[in-house]
Amino acid sequence: MVMFELLLKNQLSAPKKLKFKKEILARVQGRNSEDLNAEINFYKTELLPYFIKLSQHNPVFSVTEQLRLLVGVWTPIWSTISFHESLPKRIQDQSFQIFQHDGYCGSVARYVMGKEPSLSQNYQSNLPAYDFMLIQKYGVQNGKWYLQNIDRFQAFQNREIPLNLESVYNWFTNVVNTKVKLNSPKFDLPKALELKNIDTNDAQELQKTSLASSQIFEHLYIDNDWRLVKTQTDASHLPSYTIAVKRQ
């Protein structure tokens, strides 16, 4: 197999690196609906060799140099971070990670409730889409990247109008400029979100996963359009992994 052939070689040329990425994409395609335990096992059994090989050929190791590549808009195409799947029915191509030069970043995702076969088409079309945004500050401490959760925001929108790059970036920048920066000395998360029309268990899971105060992340691999990220809240917790692709 190509994967094991590459692992036996010391060098990973540009064409082989591109082929490597395509293999990873093919393996994670359509897996965004899997449960977290299944994804952790999938990482151990299927993706770990890819992560090892690409991390050995990370073109940018310096965190300060990584900044120029990190700034922009990304989409997580696969992850073992529970936040990404805290609610069911996340739309992958309407999920975004935004990093700005000023140290603010945001994770935004759209969830469409009610996509069940038992529900009529007319009833489903009347249900709103649920958009969730987690605002964070990011930076470098002791030579390592870190994330600090700042605030959370939500909106119920017309599900027929997609959450696109323009709309999500406008929402993010408006919230940061008009709400977050004005309260930046506090850095306090609200105690609870009013998660209406959402299953109680799903709402509790989202509350819990978005309240973690800070975390450290490491780019096992980063280039102009790809990131393999290892994230950990502290040394006592198992690390999580994310594959993200550049959107803008």
HELIX and SHEET records of a PDB file:
HELIX    1   1 VAL A    2  LEU A    7  1                                   6    
HELIX    2   2 ALA A   14  VAL A   28  1                                  15    
HELIX    3   3 LEU A   36  PHE A   42  1                                   7    
HELIX    4   4 TYR A   43  LEU A   47  3                                   5    
HELIX    5   5 LEU A   48  GLN A   56  1                                   9    
HELIX    6   6 VAL A   63  LEU A   70  1                                   8    
HELIX    7   7 SER A   82  GLU A   85  5                                   4    
HELIX    8   8 GLN A  121  ASN A  126  1                                   6    
HELIX    9   9 LEU A  165  VAL A  175  1                                  11    
HELIX   10  10 VAL A  176  VAL A  180  3                                   5    
HELIX   11  11 LYS A  181  ASN A  183  5                                   3    
HELIX   12  12 THR A  200  SER A  210  1                                  11    
SHEET    1   A 9 GLY A  72  SER A  79  0                                        
SHEET    2   A 9 ARG A  90  PHE A  99 -1                                        
SHEET    3   A 9 TYR A 104  VAL A 112 -1                                        
SHEET    4   A 9 ALA A 129  GLN A 141 -1                                        
SHEET    5   A 9 LYS A 144  GLN A 157 -1                                        
SHEET    6   A 9 SER A 214  ILE A 222 -1                                        
SHEET    7   A 9 TRP A 226  GLN A 232 -1                                        
SHEET    8   A 9 SER A 240  LYS A 246 -1                                        
SHEET    9   A 9 GLY A  72  SER A  79 -1                                        
END                                                                             
